[in-house]
Amino acid sequence: MPMQPIYDASTLEGFDADARLGAPGRFPFTRGVYPSMYTGRPWTMRQYAGFGTAKESNERYHELVNAGTGGLSVAFDLPTQMGYDSDEPIARGEVGKVGVAIDSIDDMRTLFQGLPLEKVSTSMTINATASALLLLYQLVAAGQGVESRLLTGTIQNDVLKEYIARGTYIYPPQQSLRLISDIFAYCHREIPRWNTISVSGYHMAEAGATPVQEIAFTLANAKEYVRTAIAAGLDVDDFAPRLSFFFVVRTTLLEEVAKFRAARRIWSRIMREEFGARNPKSQMLRFHTQTALPTQKAARLALRTQQVIAYETDVTKTVDPFAGSYFMEAMTDELEAAILELIQAVDDRGGAVAAIEQGFQKSEIERSAYRIAQEIDNQERTVVGVNKFVLDEEEPYEPMRVDPQIEVDQCERLAALREERDNAAVERALDALRSAAQGTGNVLLPMREALGLRATVGEVSHALRDVWGVYVPTDAF
């Protein structure tokens, strides 16, 4: 957004602080979703980690817990994200590369072995197969004697942004929404403290979305999820308190602060005025940002950086220190207006799913990405080390390498699993899952049965593919 060199009282002429800001922890939540925000305790510090085998990732989690991290965040490899087992031909060369390979309950037990699941909060960055991974987590916790009502954490579970910006979808949009509403209903009954979705703008921003596009498209997706859940018979105040969000933080610090304040204000009004949410927790936009560093040294540096900010600076000493700033309130208002205009453009196309099928969000983001790339190339936009203050010689970068033996070992474990388990019982459970997918029952119940019998993530995903098919975008050919 354009910025002026100087802002003064005339910028905020007619500004109603009570209506636009309110108190921290009160509608419209511009100043934060909790009255004391981080003055009472700092944010949860978790490192996005997971690579190679479940055993290797488990060792990393123990290191992070011992270093003082307040929660775990699991990255899964691409086959797991896309619902394929490690021994399928399509998974070749990708096993354990961008996250941990989880094929069955055996892997999940290894991943969380020795970790106090009743005490730690676990975030799982998983979308199309979120239901299966959540159920595996619940089954492992039960095996440790941990009651489901004590489990806390988040599954990303935001499939709509996959169609827009990332691509790890499986099923057509309507079937994906059915699965998400089943997760909402299941967790309300079974895992009440779990955050059932983390609606994500991060990936759209990484694909080139502007701050306005990031928030507008994320909130438009969230509206689609809420509408779907209500249409499935859920009460908004039964599931909305467990919705959460995930955004990027750019180096344009002031605009990012305004972006978050505008997003909270918009979402609170959407929930209260459009969906009739009465519970204040249903109106809160709770969000996180994320770091993704694979090596042990990098993960420790990221954690120490957060700890320095939380404990050595004064940012946790007061709530919303920018409130009332001529600049900040003007920028928040400007962003809000632009975001609302773009949300309306999505609604005018029939909502998020219809707009996705028309290619609207994707094309808007691609145009922004191209414009920004041109600005960087033309040095209109400074990126330190890229087009300004560039060194003649950079320190060589050494990427983390994944041992190819991991894939061989994972395939051997799968072969052993299929030899040991009761395959007839597994097939009956998968048939029950197919039947539920054809009807209107909650598919997580038969899916849990199948996974408990050691069905694989790929097998339950293929069972749903058999009924629902797969999504092929119109621009794929």
C-alpha positions in Angstrom: 0.0 0.0 0.0 1.3 3.5 -0.7 2.6 5.4 2.3 2.8 9.2 3.0 5.9 10.7 4.6 3.9 12.4 7.3 0.6 11.5 9.0 -1.2 13.9 11.4 -4.6 14.4 13.1 -6.3 15.3 9.8 -5.6 11.8 8.6 -7.9 10.4 11.2 -10.7 13.0 11.0 -13.9 11.4 12.2 -12.1 8.3 13.6 -14.2 6.6 16.3 -11.7 4.8 18.5 -14.4 2.9 20.5 -15.9 1.5 17.4 -12.8 0.9 15.4 -10.5 -0.4 18.2 -12.4 -1.3 21.3 -10.4 -2.8 24.2 -7.9 -5.7 23.8 -9.8 -8.9 24.0 -13.1 -7.3 23.1 -15.0 -7.0 19.8 -13.9 -6.0 17.1 -10.5 -7.4 18.4 -8.4 -4.9 16.5 -6.1 -4.6 19.5 -5.7 -8.3 20.0 -7.9 -11.3 20.8 -6.9 -11.5 24.5 -7.1 -8.8 27.1 -3.4 -9.1 28.1 -2.0 -10.6 24.9 1.7 -11.4 25.6 2.1 -9.4 28.7 1.0 -12.4 30.8 2.9 -15.1 28.9 4.7 -15.1 25.5 3.4 -16.8 22.4 3.9 -20.6 21.8 7.4 -21.1 20.3 7.4 -24.1 18.1 9.8 -25.1 15.3 8.5 -26.5 12.0 10.5 -29.8 11.9 10.3 -33.2 10.4 12.6 -35.0 8.0 13.7 -38.4 6.9 12.4 -41.1 9.2 10.1 -40.9 12.1 13.0 -41.9 14.4 15.1 -39.0 13.2 12.3 -36.5 13.6 11.5 -37.9 17.1 15.1 -37.2 18.1 14.8 -33.6 16.8 11.5 -33.1 18.8 13.2 -34.3 22.0 16.1 -31.8 21.3 13.6 -29.0 20.8 11.6 -29.8 23.9 14.8 -29.9 26.0 15.8 -26.5 24.5 12.5 -24.9 25.8 10.2 -25.0 22.8 6.5 -24.8 23.9 5.1 -26.9 21.1 5.8 -29.2 18.2 5.2 -28.6 14.6 5.4 -31.5 12.1 6.4 -31.3 8.5 5.4 -34.3 6.3 7.0 -35.4 3.1 5.1 -35.0 -0.2 3.9 -38.6 -0.5 2.3 -38.3 2.9 0.8 -35.0 2.0 -0.7 -36.3 -1.2 -2.0 -39.6 0.2 0.6 -42.0 -1.3 2.6 -44.7 0.5 6.4 -44.6 0.4 6.5 -47.7 -1.8 4.3 -46.4 -4.5 6.0 -45.6 -7.8 4.8 -42.0 -7.7 6.6 -41.5 -4.4 10.0 -42.5 -5.7 12.7 -40.0 -4.9 10.5 -37.9 -2.6 10.4 -40.1 0.6 11.5 -38.1 3.7 12.7 -35.1 1.7 10.6 -32.1 2.7 9.3 -33.7 5.9 8.9 -36.9 7.7 7.4 -40.0 6.0 4.3 -41.3 7.8 2.8 -44.4 6.2 1.0 -46.0 9.2 0.3 -46.0 12.9 3.7 -47.7 13.4 5.5 -44.6 12.0 3.3 -42.3 14.1 4.1 -44.2 17.3 7.8 -43.8 16.6 7.4 -40.1 15.7 6.0 -39.3 19.2 7.7 -41.9 21.3 8.6 -40.6 24.8 6.9 -37.3 24.2 4.2 -36.2 26.7 1.2 -35.7 24.4 -1.0 -34.6 27.2 1.3 -31.6 27.8 2.7 -30.6 24.5 0.7 -28.8 21.7 1.3 -30.3 18.3 0.8 -28.5 15.0 0.6 -30.7 11.9 1.1 -29.1 8.5 -1.1 -31.4 6.5 -4.1 -30.7 4.3 -5.6 -33.3 2.0 -4.7 -36.1 4.4 -5.3 -34.1 7.6 -8.0 -36.5 8.7 -5.8 -39.5 8.6 -2.9 -37.9 10.4 -5.1 -36.5 13.1 -6.6 -39.9 13.7 -3.2 -41.5 13.8 -2.2 -38.9 16.5 -5.3 -39.7 18.5 -4.7 -43.4 18.3 -1.1 -43.1 19.4 -2.1 -40.9 22.3 -4.7 -43.5 23.3 -2.0 -46.1 23.2 0.0 -43.9 25.7 -3.0 -43.7 27.9 -3.8 -40.0 27.1 -7.4 -39.1 26.8 -8.5 -37.4 23.6 -10.1 -34.5 25.5 -6.6 -33.6 26.8 -5.0 -33.3 23.3 -4.2 -29.8 22.1 -2.8 -28.7 18.7 -3.7 -27.8 15.2 -4.1 -29.4 11.8 -3.7 -27.1 8.9 -6.5 -28.8 7.0 -6.9 -25.9 4.6 -7.4 -27.5 1.2 -8.8 -24.5 -0.7 -5.5 -22.7 -0.6 -3.9 -25.8 -2.2 -6.0 -25.2 -5.3 -5.0 -21.6 -5.4 -1.3 -21.6 -4.6 0.3 -24.9 -3.6 -1.1 -28.0 -5.3 -1.1 -30.8 -2.7 -4.9 -31.4 -3.2 -6.4 -34.9 -3.9 -10.2 -34.7 -4.2 -12.4 -32.2 -6.0 -13.3 -29.1 -4.0 -16.8 -30.1 -2.9 -15.6 -33.5 -1.6 -12.7 -31.8 0.2 -15.1 -29.5 1.9 -17.2 -32.5 3.0 -14.1 -34.1 4.6 -13.4 -30.8 6.4 -16.9 -30.5 7.8 -16.6 -34.1 9.0 -13.4 -33.2 10.8 -15.1 -30.2 12.5 -18.0 -32.5 13.7 -15.6 -35.3 14.8 -13.3 -33.0 16.8 -16.2 -31.2 18.5 -17.3 -34.6 19.9 -13.9 -36.4 20.3 -11.1 -33.9 20.6 -12.7 -30.7 21.8 -9.5 -28.7 22.5 -8.1 -29.3 19.0 -7.8 -26.5 16.4 -9.5 -28.1 13.5 -8.2 -25.9 10.7 -5.5 -23.3 10.2 -6.7 -21.2 7.3 -3.5 -20.2 5.5 -2.5 -17.0 3.7 1.2 -17.9 4.1 1.4 -20.0 1.0 -0.5 -17.5 -1.1 1.9 -14.8 0.0 4.9 -17.0 -0.8 3.4 -17.5 -4.3 3.3 -13.7 -4.7 0.1 -12.5 -3.1 0.1 -8.9 -1.8 -0.9 -8.3 1.9 -4.4 -7.4 0.7 -4.7 -10.5 -1.4 -3.3 -12.7 1.3 -5.9 -11.6 3.9 -8.8 -11.3 1.4 -8.4 -14.8 -0.1 -7.7 -16.4 3.3 -10.9 -14.9 4.8 -12.9 -15.8 1.7 -11.7 -19.4 2.1 -12.6 -19.3 5.8 -16.1 -18.1 4.9 -16.5 -21.1 2.6 -15.5 -23.5 5.4 -18.0 -21.9 7.8 -20.8 -22.0 5.2 -20.0 -25.7 4.5 -20.1 -26.6 8.2 -23.4 -24.8 8.8 -24.9 -26.5 5.7 -23.8 -29.8 7.2 -25.9 -29.1 10.3 -23.3 -27.8 12.7 -23.9 -24.8 14.9 -21.5 -22.0 14.2 -20.6 -21.6 17.9 -19.8 -25.3 18.2 -16.9 -25.2 15.7 -15.9 -21.6 15.1 -13.9 -21.2 18.4 -11.5 -23.9 17.1 -10.8 -22.1 13.8 -7.3 -20.6 13.5 -5.3 -18.8 10.8 -1.7 -18.8 9.5 -0.1 -15.8 7.8 3.3 -14.7 6.5 5.3 -11.9 8.1 7.2 -9.8 5.6 10.0 -7.3 6.2 7.6 -4.4 5.6 7.0 -4.3 9.4 4.5 -1.4 9.7 2.2 -2.7 6.9 2.3 -6.2 8.4 1.2 -4.9 11.8 -1.7 -3.0 10.1 -2.5 -6.1 8.1 -3.0 -8.2 11.2 -5.1 -5.5 13.0 -7.3 -5.2 9.9 -7.7 -8.9 9.5 -8.9 -9.3 13.1 -11.4 -6.5 12.8 -12.8 -7.9 9.5 -13.1 -11.5 10.7 -14.9 -10.5 13.9 -17.6 -8.6 11.9 -17.9 -11.4 9.3 -18.6 -14.0 12.1 -21.0 -11.8 14.1 -22.9 -10.1 11.3 -22.8 -12.7 8.5 -22.9 -15.9 10.4 -24.6 -14.8 13.6 -21.8 -16.1 15.9 -22.7 -15.2 19.5 -19.7 -16.7 21.4 -16.8 -14.1 21.4 -14.4 -16.9 20.8 -16.1 -17.6 17.5 -15.4 -14.0 16.5 -11.7 -14.1 17.3 -9.1 -14.4 14.6 -6.3 -16.4 16.2 -3.3 -16.8 14.0 0.4 -17.9 13.9 3.4 -17.3 11.7 6.0 -19.9 11.1 9.7 -20.7 10.7 10.9 -23.6 8.6 14.6 -24.5 9.2 15.8 -28.0 8.8 19.2 -28.4 10.4 19.8 -28.6 14.1 21.9 -25.5 14.2 19.3 -23.5 12.2 16.4 -24.7 14.4 18.2 -23.7 17.6 19.0 -20.2 16.1 15.3 -19.7 15.2 14.2 -20.7 18.7 16.8 -18.5 20.3 15.7 -15.6 18.1 12.1 -15.9 19.3 13.3 -16.2 22.9 15.4 -13.0 22.7 12.4 -11.1 21.2 10.1 -12.5 24.0 12.4 -12.1 27.0 15.0 -9.4 26.1 13.0 -6.8 24.2 10.0 -4.8 25.5 7.5 -6.1 22.9 5.7 -8.2 25.5 5.3 -5.4 28.0 2.2 -3.7 26.6 -0.7 -4.6 24.3 -0.9 -3.0 20.8 1.6 -0.2 21.4 0.7 1.3 17.9 -2.9 2.0 18.9 -3.9 5.6 18.1 -0.9 6.2 15.9 -1.9 8.5 13.0 -0.1 6.2 10.6 -1.1 2.9 12.0 -4.8 3.6 12.2 -4.8 5.1 8.7 -3.0 2.1 7.2 -5.2 -0.3 9.1 -8.3 1.4 7.6 -6.9 1.5 4.1 -6.0 -2.1 4.2 -9.4 -3.0 5.6 -11.2 -1.2 2.8 -9.1 -2.9 0.1 -9.4 -6.4 1.7 -13.2 -6.0 1.9 -13.4 -5.0 -1.7 -11.5 -8.1 -2.8 -13.6 -10.4 -0.6 -16.6 -8.9 -2.3 -15.1 -9.7 -5.7 -14.8 -13.4 -4.6 -18.4 -13.4 -3.3 -19.6 -11.9 -6.6 -18.1 -14.9 -8.4 -20.1 -17.3 -6.2 -17.7 -17.7 -3.3 -14.2 -19.2 -2.9 -14.8 -22.5 -4.6 -16.6 -21.0 -7.6 -13.8 -18.4 -7.9 -11.1 -21.1 -7.7 -12.8 -23.0 -10.5 -12.8 -19.8 -12.5 -9.1 -19.3 -11.8 -9.7 -15.9 -10.2 -7.4 -16.1 -7.1 -4.6 -17.8 -8.9 -4.5 -15.3 -11.8 -4.7 -12.3 -9.4 -1.7 -13.7 -7.4 0.3 -14.5 -10.5 -0.1 -10.9 -11.8 1.1 -9.6 -8.4 4.1 -12.0 -8.4 5.1 -10.9 -11.9 4.8 -7.2 -11.0 6.9 -7.6 -7.8 9.5 -9.6 -9.7 9.7 -6.8 -12.3 10.1 -4.2 -9.5 13.0 -6.2 -8.0 14.7 -6.6 -11.4 14.3 -2.8 -12.0 15.5 -2.0 -8.5 12.3 -0.2 -7.7 11.9 -2.6 -4.7 15.0 -3.3 -2.6 16.0 -6.8 -1.6 19.2 -6.7 0.4 21.8 -9.1 -1.0 19.8 -9.5 -4.2 19.7 -6.2 -6.0 21.4 -4.0 -3.4 24.4 -4.4 -1.0 25.4 -7.5 -3.0 28.7 -9.1 -2.0 31.2 -10.2 -4.7 31.5 -13.6 -3.0 28.7 -15.2 -0.9 29.4 -17.8 1.8 28.5 -21.1 0.2 25.2 -22.6 1.1 25.1 -26.2 2.1 21.6 -27.7 1.8 20.5 -30.6 4.0 20.8 -33.9 2.2 18.4 -36.8 2.8 19.9 -40.2 2.7 18.3 -42.3 -0.1 18.5 -45.3 2.1 15.5 -43.8 4.0 13.2 -44.7 1.1 14.5 -48.3 1.0 14.1 -48.8 4.7 10.6 -47.3 4.6 9.5 -49.6 1.8 10.8 -52.6 3.7 8.9 -51.6 6.8 5.7 -51.3 4.7 6.3 -54.8 3.3 6.7 -56.2 6.8 3.5 -54.4 8.0 1.4 -55.9 5.2 2.8 -59.4 6.1 2.0 -59.0 9.8 -1.4 -57.3 9.9 -4.8 -58.9 9.4 -5.3 -57.9 5.7 -8.9 -59.2 5.5 -9.9 -57.0 8.5 -8.1 -54.0 6.9 -10.0 -54.5 3.6 -13.4 -54.8 5.4 -12.6 -51.5 7.2 -11.6 -49.8 3.9 -14.9 -51.1 2.4 -16.8 -49.4 5.3 -14.9 -46.2 4.6 -15.9 -46.3 0.9 -19.6 -46.9 2.0 -19.4 -43.9 4.3 -17.9 -41.7 1.6 -20.8 -42.7 -0.7 -23.4 -41.8 1.9 -23.7 -38.9 4.4 -22.1 -40.5 7.5 -18.9 -39.1 9.1 -16.0 -40.7 7.2 -13.6 -40.3 10.2 -15.2 -43.1 12.2 -14.5 -45.9 9.7 -11.2 -44.3 8.8 -10.1 -44.5 12.4 -11.1 -48.2 12.5 -9.0 -48.9 9.4 -6.0 -46.9 10.6 -6.2 -48.7 14.0 -6.0 -52.0 12.1 -2.7 -50.7 10.5 -4.2 -49.6 7.2 -1.8 -47.1 5.6 -2.4 -43.4 4.8 -2.2 -44.3 1.1 -4.8 -47.0 1.4 -7.4 -44.8 3.2 -6.7 -42.0 0.7 -7.1 -44.4 -2.3 -10.4 -45.7 -0.7 -11.7 -42.1 -0.9 -10.3 -41.7 -4.4 -12.3 -44.7 -5.4 -15.5 -42.9 -4.5 -14.7 -39.2 -4.9 -12.2 -39.2 -7.7 -9.4 -36.7 -8.0 -9.3 -33.0 -9.0 -7.8 -32.1 -12.3 -7.6 -28.3 -12.8 -9.0 -26.9 -16.0 -5.6 -25.3 -16.9 -3.7 -28.6 -16.5 -3.7 -29.4 -20.2 
